[in-house]
Every structure is written in structure tokens, then in C-alpha cells.
């Protein structure tokens, strides 16, 4: 099961694909400015009962040529990963006939050092392939502790907060991001809401950073209108006011699901839309909301849920 924290660490590149170029330049490799960036399907499944999925996949077009970027969020050392990564790159090259590269995102230095080590594939006398991942970890991603700096590049500030979520001074990083998002909310409240939620997911559950972020959002719930701030608001309501607020939360959650799917161009039938808007169970809507972030079809949204269950 892929965690929300795992999803957020690489999905920030989908929300603003230009972040890839800025991130790669931190590694001192002179990639050119992209003339276009296209998000591609992440399914690398073969015509066999074997499924392989890269976390995120982007096609980068530059003045010098076109290449693919396979993005993987790696939380710990995994001896099986080099073989899987080599498979991904070989498959992508065969499928798209474009040169691929692998970008690995890590939250701790030990995992980053492990992931960045080249892996020779083949006999030692003549390795047929050498896997050379590019790795972004705490030593490569800047620590953004100034709100003005965070406001200049919100996506990089979100990535910084997630990658440095285990740092001792993460509270300063998160405060800067919070202030920057408060400013963004004035011009683009939908984007501000999206990054509030994405940051919350990237910080994980029951972590020190997650609790700090929750407290920051609680202080500024007057401008944050995300599901996270709504959850915090609801916790502070007395029982007599909970029912009305819950109804509003349910309506907003349903609207958020449809908005996410529309922005991700996931096709929905009228019956699908009616099923979402007529659902009165907040737990079901929350489950659908989480699935909407990564699902590739309506069937994945409603997986294991029979029509009518949400009304019981």
C-alpha cells in the first residue's frame, strides 16, 4: 500500500512540472530549460500477470532534445530496488524510444547515499548496464526558512518542507511555508488549499513535523479552507454545532473530489458525479478523496464500494 506521505513526495512534481528542472540543477547538471513538459501514464505493466509502476513519469522537451524523467520516492534502503529501477529505465527506453533518467527523492541522508551509488549490471568483466540514479536528499534540497523566499517558489518550498521534515528546525521551515501560502491564498485560494493538503500528506502521520503543521494551520484556519483546516475546525466545535458543520464539510469534500478529477482529466459519467454529490458519509468521501489523488479511472475511485453502501 502506497502511503500518502510517499505520494506527496513525488506528486509535487506533477503539480508543477517545471520544478523538475529547478531540482535537477541543484545537482549541478546543466539541463536545458524545457520547451514543454508532458505527464505520462505511470503504468509499466507487461502483458503478463506482473504489474510495475514508477511513481511519476514526465517527458521533458528542451532545445537540445527530449528525454524522460522517472521519479521515485524512496523511504528506506531496499536491495530489490536497483533491479526494479533498471527494469523501469529499460522498459521506458523500449516503449518511448527516448532516453530516460531516474530521479530518486529521499528524506534521510543514509538512504540518499545508498540510492546514489552506481550499480553495475552484468558480469564484472564487462557490465552490460550501469544504473546511475540522480538523488535529491537533505543535502541537495535547500532549507527554506524565509517566507519571502518560500513565496518566490511555493513548489520548492513544499518539497523542502517534506524532504527536511525530520530536521530539528523543521518548525522554522514550516512557518515560512505557512506564511507564504497565506499570501498565495489571496490570489489563488485553490492552489493554497492544494499545497496545504499536499504538505500535510508529505509530512506523514503522527510525526513531529505533522503536528507542527497541524498547529500552524489551526492558527490560520480563517484563510485556509482545506479539508485539513476543516477537520481542525470541526474538532473545536461543540456537539450542538457539529451536525451543521459536518454537512458543509461533506458538501465541500464532494466538490473537492470532483474538482481534483476534473483537473486530472479523469472521465466521469453523470452517474459517477451523482454518486459523489449524493454521498452523505464523510468516511466514504474521505476514502474517495484520497484515491482521487492518484486514481487513473473512476473504477479505481469506487473500488470495493458497492453503489448505495455510502448511504447506509
N, C-alpha and C positions, 0 to 999 in steps of 0.2 A: 504494500500500500504506500503510495507516494504521499508524503506529508505536505501540509500547506506551507510549512517553512521551506521545504525542498522546492516546491513550485514557485514560490515568490522569488527565490534567489536567482532563478534563470528567467522568470517571466517578466521581470523589469526590463529585459532587453527586447521583449516583444512589444511592450507598451511604448517604447521609444527606441526604435531600431538603430538610430544614429548613435546611441550610447555605445554600441559595439566598437565603432571606430575610435571613439574617445577612450574607451577602456583599453583597446589594443595598443594605443600609443603610449600607455603607461609602461608597456613592456619594451619601449624603445625600438619598435619595429616600424619602419616608415610605410605604413599602409596609406594609400591614397584616399582622398575624400570620395565617398560613394556617390554616384550619379543617381542610383536608385537602389532600394533595398526591398526584397520581397520575402515575406514569411511563407515558408513551405510546410507541407504536411510532415509531421514528425514520425509517422508510422514507417518503419523499415522492415515490416513483416514480409517473410518469404511465403511462397505458395506451399507451405508446409505448416503443420501444427506447431509453429515456433514463432513467437512474437518478440520483436526487438524494437524498442522505441528510444530515440535520442530525446533529451529533454526539450531542447528548442533547436530549430534549424532555420537559418537565414541565408538568402542568396544576396551577395554583395556585388554590385556593379560599380567599377571605378574606371577612370580614364585609362588605366593600364590593363584592365581586363576584369573578368568576372570569376568569383570563387564562392565557395560555400563555407559557412561557419556553423559547425555543430557545437552546441553549448550544453555542458553537463554540470550540474550542481553536485558536488561530492562532499558528503559529510564526514567520511572516515576512510581509512585505508581499506582497500578491497582487492585482494590478489587476483580476483577474476576480472576486474575492470579493464586492464590493458588489452586482454584478448577481445573483450566486447568492443572497446574503442577502436581497435584495429579493424574489426569487422565493420563497424559503422562507416569508417572512412573509406574502406574498400568498396562497400556497397554503394555509398553515395557517389563515388567516382564512376562506378559501373553504371549507375542509374541515370545520373545527370550529365556525365561526361564533362564535369567541371572539377577543378582542383579543390579539395576540401581541406579544412584545418579544424583542429579540435581546441576549444576554449573551455577550460575547467575552472569552476568557481569554488573556492574553499574558504571556510570560516576560521580555520586554525592553521598555524604555520607548519605543524608536523605533517598534516595531510597535504598541504600545498607542496612541501618539499618532496614528499613521496610521489605525488601526481606529476610533478615537473621532470622527473628523471626519465631520460630516453629509454625506451625498451626495444631491444633488438629482437626481431622475429625471424627465426631460421637458424641453420647451423652456425656455430661460432666462426667457422672458417669463412663463411660468406652469408651474412644475414640478408635475407631477401627484402625485408622491410625494417624500417626503424620508426617506431612510434614516438613522436615528439610533440606532446601536448603543450599548448600555451596555458599558463596558470595565473589566475588572479586570486591572490590571497591577501591577508592583512598587510603584508609588506609592499604590495603593489597598489592596492586601492587607497586613495588618500583619506586621511582622517579629516572630516569636515565638521569643524566645531563653531564656525561663524555663520550666523543666519543669512547675512548678505551673500556670502559665498554659496551657501546652500540654495538660495533663491536663484542664483545665476544658472544652476544646473540641478534641477529638482531630481531628475532620474539618477544622477551620480550621487546625490546626497542620500537618496533611498538605498542605493547599492552600498554606500559607505556605512550606513547605519546597520544594514544586515550583516555585512562582512565583519564589521568591528563590534558586533553585538556582545561579544564576550570580553571586550576591553573594560578595564576598570573605570575609565572616564566615558563610558557609553552614554551616561546621563547628559553630558555636555553635547555630544553628537545628536542625541535625540531631541534635546531642547532646541538646538539650532534648526533642525528639520521641522519641528513643530511650528516655530515662528515663521519659517519660510512657507510652509503650507497654509498658514493663516493668511499670509499675503496673497498666495495663489488663489485662495477661496474667493477673494473679491472679484477676480477676473474670470475664473473658471472653477466654480464650485464642484462640478462633476469630476474634474481632474483631481482636485484636492481630496475629495472623498475616496477616489480610487487609490491614491497613494497612501492615505491614512490606513486603509484596509490592507494594502499590499505590504506596507511596513509591519503591521501587526502580524500578518501571516509569516513574514520572513524572520521575525524575532522568535518565533516558536511559542509553545505553550508552557506556562509555569516557569519561565526564566526571569532572571533579574531584569533584563532589558525589556521583556514584555510587560512586566509590572510597572516599570518606569514609564513606558509609552502609554499604558492604560491610564496612569495618573495624569500625564500631560494632556491626553485627550479629555479626561474628565474635567480638568480645569477649564478647557476651552470648548466645552460642548455647545456654547452659544453660536459658534460658527461651523463646527464640524457636524455634518448631517449624515455621517456614515452609519452603517449597521453597528459598528463598534461603539460609537458615541451614543447611539440609541439604546444599546444594551446597557451602557453605563447609566443613562438617564433612567431607564426602567428600574434598575436596581435601587435607585434612590426614591422611587415613588411609594407612597403608602398604598395599602391594598385597595382602598376605595377609588384610586385613580388609575390602577394598573390596567383594568379592562379596556378603558378608552385608549390608553397609550398603546396597548398591545394591538388593538385593531389598526391603529395608524402604522405601527411597525410592520404588521402583516402586509398592509397595502404597499408600503414602501419597499418591503423585501420582494414582493411580487414584481413591482415596477423595475427594481434593480436587476432581477433575473432577466427580464425581457430586454432591458437596455444592454446588458452585457452580451446577450446572444445576438442582438441586432448589430452591435458594434463588431462582433466577431464573425458576422455574416453566417451564422448557423441557421439554416432554414427551419421555419416553424409553420405548422398548419394552423388554421383557425382553431381547431380543436385543441392543439397544444397550448395556444395562447389562453384559451378559455380555461384550460385545466390549471394553468398557473394563477390566473387572476381570481379564479373561484376558490382556490385552496385557502382554508381558514386555519390550517395547522402550522404554527410557526416553526416547529421542529422539521416538518417536511420541507417547508420553504427554505430553511437554512441548509438542509441537505442538498436541495436543488441548486441553491446559490453557489455552494462550494463546487459542485460538479460543473456548473456553467462556466467556471473559470478555465477549465481545461477540456471540456467535452468537445467532440467533433461532430456530434449529431444529437437530435432530440431524443433518440432512443437511449443514449448514454445518460441524459439528464434524468429520465424516469426509470432507469434500470432498477429492477426488483420492486417497483412500486406499481401496484395494480390500480387502474382508474377507480376512484371512489374511496381508496384507503385513507386519503388525506382528510376526508370529511368525517371519519369515524371517531 
